Every structure is written in C-alpha cells, then in structure tokens.
Amino acid sequence: MSLTILEGSTFCICDELGDVRGGLGGLYAHDTRFLSTLTLTINGERPLLLSSGRVEYFSAAFYSRNPLAGGLDQDALSIARHRFVGDGLQDHVVIRNETRARLSFTVELGFGTDFADIISVKQHDFALGDPLHAPELPPLAAARFDERAGRVVLEEGDGRSGRTQVVLSRTASGRGGVVRFPVALAPHGSWDVRIDVAVSLDGEVEHPEQVERRFGTERARVRESLDTWSMRLPRLSTTSDDLRHAFGQSVADLAALRLRAGEGPGHLPAAGMPWFMTVFGRDTIITSLQTMLLGPELAVSALETLASLQATTDDPTIDAEPGKILHELRAGRAAEKWFARYYGTVDATPLYLVLLSEVWRWTGDRELALRLRAPALAALAWIDDYGDRDGDGFVEYQRRSNGLENQSWKDSGDSQRFRDGRFAEPPIAPAEVQGYVFDAKKRLAEVARHAWSDETLAARLEAEAAELAARFDTAFWVPERGGYYALALDRDKQRVDALCSNIGHLLWSGIVPEARVEAIVDALARHELWSGWGVRTMSKSDAAYSPLSYHNGTVWPHDTALAAWGLARYGRWADVRRISLALLEAARHFDWSLPEVFAGFDRSDTPFPIAYPTAARPQAWAAGTPILLLRLLLGLEPDLAQRRLGTLAGAEPIPGIGIILEGVRALGQSWDVSCGAGESRIELAT
C-alpha cells in the first residue's frame, strides 16, 4: 500500500513503512524525481509495521517495531517516523528502547535517485506489463557522503545540474548513499535523528545550517497558508453524512493541490496527483467553475494566470495560435521531455470566457471584467479565426505538433469513435465544444453589455450564438436510439455516432433546444449510460465500450456533475438529486476523496464502485465535484440584477436532508443558506 503527502508541486510517494523503494515511489518537485530510494533498517532488516497514515495533507507518521535481527528480542524497540513536505522533505526518526535492558544496534539509512522526469516515470510504470516497450529511466545518480558536513549529496550526471542534498542532524559513518549510526540505548532510553532533504535543478547546494533553518520556517508557512485558506470558506452543517464528509474532504484535497507562489504565476490547484502536479488550462477552469461556492479567489487567479500564459504567436511546434488558452505547463526535466508550455486543447479557450462570465455573475466586479477585456477578446478571436479551421461554423482540432492527437477533454488516443468502433479522422469537431462556444458567446454578450458598455458586440455575439445553435442541431442530431447528439463530426463532416456522456455537457451549455431535452434526459438515465454510480463516458451499446477504458466506458465524477448542472439548468431537479446523491455515495467508498475516474461497471453487479488502476487522487475537478453538487442540491445561483444570492427556478428542499451553509460570499456580501423541513431560506449573514 502506498501513502502520499504533498504541498504545492512537491510530493512524496512511499510505502506504509515510510520507505521509498522504486516503482512510482519518490520525492518529486518541479516534475522531477529527487529521491527514488529512501530506506531505514535496523541491524540490516526492515522494521515491522504497527500503523501509519497521513496526519495532514503535507505530513504523515509511521510507527513500527524492530525486526528480529542482530539479537534483538521481539518488540524491544519502537520506531516512529514523522514526515513533512514543503519545498523539500523532512523526516524525524525517534527510536525508543521499550525494555529494562541496555540495547545496542545499528540504524542504516539509504538514499538514491535517478532525477527522472514525471512523464518518463509514468510511461515506465504503465509499460511494466510489457517490458520490451517500457522506456528506459535515467541511471542512478552519483552519491557521496560528506562526513564533515553531515550530509549526503546526490548529483546528476552527463553535465546536468540536478542535486539532492540530505542533511543529517547526527554524526554518522557511511559511503555513497548509505549512512550508519551505531546506537546504544539505556533502559527506556530514546535516540533520534532528523533528515532534511533539499532539492535543486540548478546545482546550488545550501549550507546544512541554512537547510535546517528553512524547514523550521517552511512548516510555519504551510500551516499559516492552510489556516488562511480555511478561514474564508463557508461552514457546512448537514444531516447527510455523505455530503458532510465529501465536502470536508474536497476542501482538504483542494487545499493540498494548491500550487505555491513561484511554481506558476498564480495560486492555483494543480490538476492532480501524481502525474499532473502543474497548471492545466481546462482542469483549472472547470475546477474554478465548480468551486465558486467557496469564493471567487481561485477563479480570479485562474483568469489572471491563464491570461498571462495566453498564446500570442502562431507556433505549430506547441499547437499555439494567438489568443489560445494554455493546455499544460511543465517544469524541470518534464519540460525537456514534453513541452514547457503546450497549447493542444480545443476547449480551454471558450471555457475561459465561460469562467469570466461566471466570475462576473458572482462578483459584479466591473474593474476585473475591464482588466480582462483584452485576453477575452483575444480568446474570442481565436474561436472565430483559428478554432473554425475550415469555415463551416464549428470549432475543430487537428494536431500540428507531436503532442496530443485528441484535444478535447477526452484526450486519450482512442476516444473519438463511431458506434461501430471505427476511429474518427481529424479535423474533429467535438459536440461539447460547440456547446461551450455557444455558452461563451451568450455569456460574453452579457459581460459586453453590462461591464464593457459595448452593445454592438453584445448584439453580435447573441446573433452568432443563435445561428450556432440552429446549425449545431442540424449537423449533430442522431435520430436513432431514441435521439441524441453525436460525439463529434469527423473530417468528412460525418456524425461520429457513439452515444457518450458529452450530451450532458450540452445540457450544461444550454445549446439543447427544449424540443430535444426529453430525449437527452432519457439517454442520460438509461442503463446504457447510467451505471448506478454515475454517467459512463460511452454507452454499453457502443462497440468501443469497456468499463475499464479511460474515456470509453468509465465514470468521471466531474463529467457526471456537469451533466447534473445541465439538468438543473433545464429544471430537472429529481434527476439532479438522483445523480448528486449517487456520486456522494460513491465518494464514501473512496474515503470521501473522489478519484479522477472509476470503472463503469453496473452498480447491480458490484457492491461498491470499482477503482480505476491509474486514476489521479486527489484530482482537482474530482475534488471540485462535491462542492458543485452542494450548490446544485441547494439550487444556488447569483442574481446580479438584484445583487443577491438566489436560486434557480424550481429548486426545492431535498426530502430527508437538512443543510445549513453559512458564509457564502457573493456580490460583495456574505449569505447564510438553510434548506430543510420543506422550506429554503437565503439571508444576509449577521
């Protein structure tokens, strides 16, 4: 069993004893592995586990007893390891003699690393079942023990400048990456050592005393950051255990994923552990939309950060075009393996405009809307000038770099499939992206009219949105199977006729005309798409379906939650509640921390949702899902015209569940919301 702690983009994956012994394990920072080996032995043998676990998202504790080695009796020693991650890692090992006899033994610590980039580690791990195709990882770095300074230094080879410095609080003997401590303990005596691990990509090595001082201030900074984050959040009381636990864990997961200043231009959540501990445009925007209930800061930071990273030139090597919003930002060795900046996403740009509108609706902040006018207009120009590649009125994608083949949210290589399993050929126009564009233009018209005082632009955008909706319905509607919208159009403008969860996004966008709503709602509810735990990404009646295919049959919590948001938009409150409560129950089976994705098996066939083997957890938009579900269960919607927090039409209390949410910040005020006993109330906080 592995255990992970993280702070910003720094994280440590270890086993239940606290050791790192290959595989995915390691201390990672800047998308680079700085420790691939971290071991502790007593008389040459591993301790025996008692218990271990996370204390907070950035700390863990490991408790064990001595092995039967070197003449030690059973349970003679207790061993505690207390671990913290910040800019680096700190371990504090405390060993106690639990007997009335004097004991002597040897403690050995081992350190090593390969300085591998996170993408290579992922590819290597995924390919372990096929060793011939597993990419080769870098060789182990040179290790030297500096006895005078009390440290181990791991140095990258081949002229590279990566360094890991391990500073020890006690004098030791050793060689290379292995150090030993001879220990003699009086009855009930104790011994301890502190291990401070500092990392660098530029070859700089701090003095050991500087490392020790920095970890003291780093602990205080992390604690202060968490306290500040927590103080501004609304307070939830509810009779639903599932909702209470899922909300609390989501808040903790989002706190854990926050990137620190200096790790990217803005205080944003990383997309997910362990592969995506960086800024992702689409993930950042969706998470910000989901979590407006927590306050506008995350969304404002997302808008400003992504504006600063918006493409300004046409660069086919990174799929960039002027006005396009970033897909992915990488650092360290991963930036060399992949791209430092990569723009291969077709949906982040219209979604950026959707987020700008949502922030406007929740804050009424005209100054912010004016400040972001230029990047918004650049994004709008990208949609019209570059997004529509062939002038047919739809936004398409086709890879120009050696990056992602598929550039919608279902970006795996096999996701764009016809009902019979054939692959769609690019350029591909995904259905949900047309919905995002429709919503973006409708929403931006509102911003243009009320924040920018530009009636001409507002009228133009509304006309374009109406034309797109009519054109979309004609081009994408599939009359078979009760009627639904195709997954996409391919290069020949054929409907890619797989029945997929993307139809839920279309409800969310508002592009579905009233005459089609019943058919879409029915399709989402039928057993082909509905697993009982959530909406499958592809229906069981399609040839490419598999409950274990990443985008062709699994359940993604955020995907299902967006479908619920769409159902709320069309007043389908019974379906909203059914979906929301199923997802919250699913969270219970993942210790309340929803994963990125889980398997699409029927609920009737499994007593609990089945984990997907490589799912990221915590993951930003999965963590944002319970926050959005709470908003939907309460039916909350800001009313900018009345400058108050209101509810969507038809929203009503959930039978059998009482909810009190205090301190919701909207439109410059704080609001208290209560729901239960057949009535709902929204009042200004006192």
N, C-alpha and C positions, 0 to 999 in steps of 0.2 A: 504494500500500500504506500502511495506517495503522499507527501504533505507539501503544500506550497504556501509561502508567505511572500508578500510583495509591498512595495512602496514606490509609487511612480512607475518608471520603466525598469526598476531594479527588482528582481525576484529570485527566490531560491526554491528549487525543487529537490527534495531529499526523501529518504525512506523514513520509516517510522522510528528508527533509532536516531535520526538526525544525520546519517551518513549520506554522502553523495558517491555513488559507485557506478558511473557510466550511464548508458541509456540516455533518457531525456534529462537526467539529473544535472544540476549545476547551479552556480551563481551566475545570473545573467544581468547585464546592464548594457545600454546602448546597442541592443540587438546582437550582443556578443557574449559568448560564454567565457567567464573569467575564472571559474573553478569547475572542473569536471570530476575532481576527486577531493573528498573531504572526509576523512575517516578517523575513528578513535578506537583503539584497542587497549585491553588490559592484559598484560602478560601475553601479548600476541594474539589474543582471541577477542571477538566482538562481545560486547555486553549483551545481557539478556533483557528483553523489553519488559517493562512493567506497564507504562502508559505514556501516551504522547498526544499532542494536539496543538492547534492554534490557540493562542491566547487572545490576540487581536490580529487584524489582517497583516500587520507588519511584524509580528512576533510569534514565537512558538516555544514550547517546553517539551523536553524529552526526559523520561525517567526510566532508569534501568538498574539492574543489579549485576554483580560481577559474574563472569564465566567461571566454570570450574577449570582453572588453568593456573599453572605456577604454584600449586599447593594451596590456593585459596579455597576455603570452605564455601559451601553454598550460602548465599545471602550475607556474606561478610561485608560487602561494600554496597552502598547505594550511590548511583551516579546521576546527576542532574545536569542537563544542558539547556541553557536559556539562550535563545537566538533572536536577533533583531536584524532587520534590513532597513537601510536608508540609502545613502549614496553607495555604501558597500555592505559588509556583513560583520556582525559582532556575535561571537559565541562566548558564553561564560560557563565553564565546566566546574562543577563542585562535586568532589568525591568525599564521602563520609565513611569512616570505619564504624560499623554498627555492632562491633563485638567488644569484649572486655580484654582482648589480647592486642599486642602490638603487631602490626601487619606491614610487610614490605612488598612492593610490586612495581611494575613498570607501566607507565602510560605512554602510548605511542600515538602520534598524530601524523596523518599523511595528507599531502596537498599536491595537486597537479591540475593542469588544464591544457586544452588544445586551441583556445582562442577561436573556436568555430563560430560562424555566424548562425543565427537562429534559424534561418531558412534551410541551411545545409543540415542542421540537426533534425529539423522536421522531416526533410526528404529522406534522410538516412533512417530515421525511426520508422517511417511509413513503409520503407522498402525492405525491412528486416526479414519479411517472409519471402523475399526474392533477392538473396544476397548478391546475385550477379548484377543486379541493377541498382544496388544501394550505392549512393555517391560516397566517395572517399572523404573522410574527415581529415582535418589537418593533423600532423603528428603531435605528440605531446611536447609541450614547451620545455626548454631547459629550466632546471630548478637548481637554485643554490641556497645554501644555508649560511647566513651571516651570523656567527655565534656572538660576536662583539655587539652587534646592534640588536640581537634577539629577534631576528626576522628571517622568513623565507621569501625569496623573490623568484617569481616565475616570469620568464622573459620569452617573448615571441621571437621566432627565428626568421630566416630569409629576409633580413633587413627591415622587418616590421617592428613597430614600436609598442605593441601591447605589453602591459605589465600588470601583474598581480602581486601585491605586497602583503604578506601575512606577518603581523606584528604580535609577538608573544609577551605576555606580562611577566613570565618567569624565565630564568636561565635554563637552557636545555642543551643537550648534545644532539648531533644529527648529521645528516648528509643528504644533499639534494633536497627532495621534497618531504623527507621523513625526519621527524624530531622525536626525541625520547626524554622522558622525565623519570628518574628513579625516585620513588616516593616511599617514605616510611611514616606511618601514622600511629600515634599513641591511641590507646583505647578511646573510642568515641571521638577521635580527632577528625579534622577535616583538612582538605587540600583543594586549592582551586587554581585555575589559570584562565586568563582572558585572551581571546583570539580576535584581533581586529584585522579585517581584510579590506584593503583599499585597492581600487582598480583605476587603470589609466590606459587610454589608447594612444597617448602622445609620448609615452616613455617617461613622463615625470614620476618621480618617487618621492613621497613626502617623508620627512623625518619621523621616526616612530612616535616621538612625543606629540607631534602635530596630529598624527592619526588618532592617538588616544584622546586628545582634547576634542577633536572634531566629532567623534562618536558621542561624547557627552552632550554637545550642543545639538547634534542631529536627533537624538532621542527626544529632546525637549521640543524641537521644531515640529517633528511628526505629531507628537501629542497635541501641541497647540493648534496645528492645522486641522486635526480631526475634531477638536473641541469647537473651533470656529465654524467648521462645516456643519456640525450637529446643531449648534445653537440656532441656526437660521431656518431649520427645517420645520414643517408643520408637525403637530403632535397628533398621533392617531390613537383612538380608543375604539375598540370594536368587540362585539360578541363572537365574531368569526375568528377562530384560532388560525385558520389557513391564511386569512387576509392579514392578520396582525403579524404573524411570523414571516410571511413572504415580504411584506412591506419593510419590516425591520432588516431582514437580510439583504434586500435590494439596496437599501440605503447604505448598508455596510459594504456591499460589493462595489457600488458606485464610488464610495469614498476610497476604497482600496485601489481602484483603477485610475484615480486622478493622477495625471502627469504633473511633475513638479516644474516650477519655473526653470527655464534653461533646457528642458527636454523637448521643447517645442514652443512656438510663440503663442502661449495661452494656457490656462489652467483647465485642461480638458480631460475626459476619461480616455484612457487607452481602449482600443476596440475589444481586446480580450486576451486572457491568459491561455497558453503561454506564447502563442505564435504571433499575436497581434498587439504587442505592448507598445503601440505607437498611434499616431493620428491617422484615422481613416475617414475620408470625407463623408461617405454615405452613412457609416456607422455613427459618426459623431452627430450628424444631422438628425437621424432617426432617434437616437438616444435623447437628444435635446428636445425634440418634439414630444417624446413620451413623458418627459420629466418636468414639464412646465409647472406642474403642481408643486414642485419643490422650490420654485422661484426662478427668476429669469437669468440668473448669473451664468449658468452653464451655457444656455442658448446664446446669450450675448457674446460670451467668449468664443463660442464656436463660429459665429458670424464674423467676428473680427479676425480670428485666426485664419479661417479659410479664405477671407478676403485678402489677407496678406500673402497667401500662398497661391492665389488665383493665377492661372497661366496668362501671360501677356504676349507670348510669341507662338508661332506655329512650329512645333518641334516633333516630327514624326517618330523620333527615336524614343520618346517618352509619352507618345499619344497625347501631346499637348496642343491646344489651339487657344487663341485669345478668348478670354472670358470663361474658360472651362475651370470647374472646381476640382481640386485635388482628389485623387483616389487614395493615395498612400504615401506616407513619409517614412523613410528609413534612415537609420544612423549606423555608425560603426562598420563592422565587417559586412553586415547585411546590405548596406548601401552599395558596397562594391559587388556583392553577389547579385543583387536585384537592381534597384534604382534608388537614388537618394530621394528623388521626387518622381511620382508616377501618376499619370492623369487618365488611365484607362478605365473610366467609369462613365456610363451614358446617363445615369440618373442623378448623380450628386448635384449637378448644376440646376435643374429645375427644382430639386428638393431644397436647395439653398434659398430659393425665392419663397418656397412654402414656409420655411423656418422664419425668414424675415417677416413675413405676414403674421405668423403665429406670435412672434415676439411683439409686434405692433399691437395685435389684439389684446395681449395680456398686459402690456405696459402703457400703451398710448404715448410712447416716447418719440416725439417728433424729431428731436435732435438726433437720436440714434438713426432713425429712418433716413434723415437727410445725410448723415455721415456715411451711410452705406448705400447711397443712391448710385454712385459710380460703379461699385462692384455689382450691384443688382442689374444695372443697365447693361454692363458687360456680359453678365450671365444670360440675360435676355437675348442679346445679340448673338451669343454662341448658339443658343437654341435655334434661332432662325437662320443663321448664316452657315454654321458648321454642323449642328446637330441633324438638320434635314439635309442629308448628303446628296439626295437626287431630286429634290424639289417636289416630292409628292405630298408634302404637308405633314409627314410623320418623322419623328426623330429616330435615327438608326445608329448602329455602331458597326465598325469594322476595324480590326486591329491593324495598325500601321507599324508597330514596334515588334519586339519579341516578347511582349508582355502577355496580358490575358487575352485569350481567344474570345471569351464571352464577357461582356462588360456591363451586364445588368446585375441586380443583386444576386441572382442565381448564376454565379460566375465560374462554376466548375465547367470543365471542358465538354461534359456530356449532357448539359442541362436543357439545351434547346432541341426538343424532339417532337416529331409528329406523333399522332395517335398510334401509328403502326411501328413506331420505334426509329424511323429514319431520322437522320440528323438534318437540321436546318442549315442552309449555307448563308453566309453573310454577303452583303449587309443585312442585319437583322433589326427589325423594329419591334421591341418588346411591348406588349399590351399595356402593362402598368406604367411604363414611361410616358405613354401618350396621356394617361390619366394624370400623371404628375405635371406634365406640361399644361394640361387643361386647368388644373387646380392652381398652378403657379401664375398663370395669366389672369385668372379670375381674382385671385388674392392680390396680385401686384396692382391690378386696376384699383382696388380699394386703397392700397398704400399711395398710389399715384394721386388719386383724387383727394384724399384727406390729409396726407402727410406732405406730399410734394406739390399740392395745388396744381396738378397737371391733368386737366380734364381731357385734353386731346389724347394723351397717352392712355388714360383710363378707358375712354370710349373705344379706342383701337384694340386694346387688349381684350375687352369684353366681346367685341365682334369676332376677333380671332379665336377666342375660346369657344364661342358658339359654333363657328364654322368647323373647328376641330372635332367637337363632339358629334356633329352630324356625319362628318367624313369617317370618323372612327367607327361609329355604329355600323355603317355600311360595309366597311372593309374588314372588320374583325368578327362580326357576329357569325356564329356557327349554329344553324338551326337544329342539328342532330342532338341526341341525348338530352332532350328537354330544353335545349337552347342555352348557350353560354358564349363567352368571348374567347377567341383563340389565344394561345400563349404569345404569339408573335406573328409577324409577316416575314417571310424569307426574302432572298434576293430577287425572286421572280414574283413577289407580291402574293404568293400563296399563303393561305392561312395555315400556320403551324398549329394543328388542331388538337393538341394534347389538352386535356382538362386539368388545370392546375390552380394552385392557391392564389395566383396572381389576380384572379377575379375579385378576391376580397379587397385587394389594393384599389381596384377600380371603384368599388363602393366607397372606399375612404376618400378617393379623389373627387367624387361627385360627378363623374363623367357618365354614369349609367342613367339613362332616361327612365322615368317612372314605369313605362310600359315593360321594361326589361328587368326591373328589380325583383319581381317574384321569382323569375327563373333563376337568377343568380343566387338569391337566398336559398332556394331549393337545392341548387347544386352544391352549395357550401354545407348544407345539412345532411345530404345523402351519404350513405356509408362508403361510397367510393372515395370521397374526400375527407369525411369526418371520421376520425379514428376512435372517438370517445374521449381522448385527451386533448385533441387539437385538430387543426386542419392540415391534412397532408399536402406536401408540396406538389405532388402529382397523384391523380386518381388511380385507384386499383384497377380500373378498366383499361388503362393505357399500357401499351406493350413494354415501355421502358420502366414501368413501375417496379420498385423494390422498397420494402420498408427500411432497408439499410443503405439506400442510395442517397448521397449527400443532399442532392436537390431534386430527386425524382421519387419521393415517397416518404421521406422523413417528415417530422413535425418541427417547425421552428417557432418557438414561443412568440417572438416579435411579429412574425408573419401572421400568426393566428390573431394576435392582439390588434393588428392593423385591420384585419377583417372585422373584428368586433367593433372597432372605431367606425368603420364604414357602415355597419349595421345600425349603430347609434345615429349616424348621420341621416339615415332613412327611417328612423323611428322604430326599428325592430328590436324593442327592448327585451322581450322574452329570449330572443337569440343572443343578445348581448350578455344577459345574465348567465345563460347556459354555458356559453363559451368561457366567460370570465371565471366562473366557479370551477369549471373543469381544469383550466390552467392552474388556478391556485391550488387545487387538489394535487395536480401533478407536481407542483413545487414541493409539496410535503415529502415526496419520495426522493427528492434531491437535496434533502436537508435545507429546504426552503430557498435554495440558490438555483434558480432555473438555469440549465445549460444552454449553450448556443443552439443546440439541436438534439432531439432524441428520436428514437426509432418510431416508424409509423405503423407498428402492429396494432391490430384491433384491441380495444380495451376488453372486449369479451374473451379474448384469447390469453391475456396476460393480467395478473393481479395488480400490476403497477407498470408505469411507463418504463420502457427498456432504454438504457443508456446507449448513446452513440459513442463508439470507442475513442474517437479523437476530438470530441466536442470541447470547445474552449469553455472554461468556467473558472472564475467569473468572466462573464462576457457582457459588454456594455448594453446592447439593446435587449439581451435577455434579462439583465438586471433592471432595465427600464420598464419591462413589461408589467410587473405588478403595480408600479406607480401609475401607469396608464390605465390599468384595469380598475384601480381605485377611483380614478377620475370618471371612468365610464359607469361604474356602479353608482356613483353619486350624480351622474349626468351633468357634470360641471362644464360650463362654457362662459368665458368672459363676455360681457356686454359692453363694448367700447362706447356705443352711443349713449348708454345710460351711466357709464363709468361705474359699473358694479359687477360683481361675480354673480352669474345667473346659472340657469340650467337649460339643456336642450329640450325642445318640445316633446312632451310625452314621458319624460323621465319620471320615475316614481320610486318609492322606497322598495328595497329588496325584502320580500317576505321572510321573516325569521332572523334577519340580521340587523343589528343596530350599529351605527357608525357615527362617531364624533371626530371631526378633523378640525383642529384649532390652529390658527396662524397661517392660513393660505394667503400668500401675497399676490395681489392682482390689482392693476391700475392704481398703484401708489398707496393702497390701503391693505390692511390685514383683515381676513374674514374667518369666521367660525362657521362650520357646516355641521349640521346634525341630521341624521336620517334614521327613522325607525318608528315603530308603533303607528304606521300608516301615514306619517307625515314627514316632510323635509323642511328644513329651515336654513337660510343663509343670512348671517348677521355680521355687521361690523364687529371686529374684536374689541373688547373693552380693555 
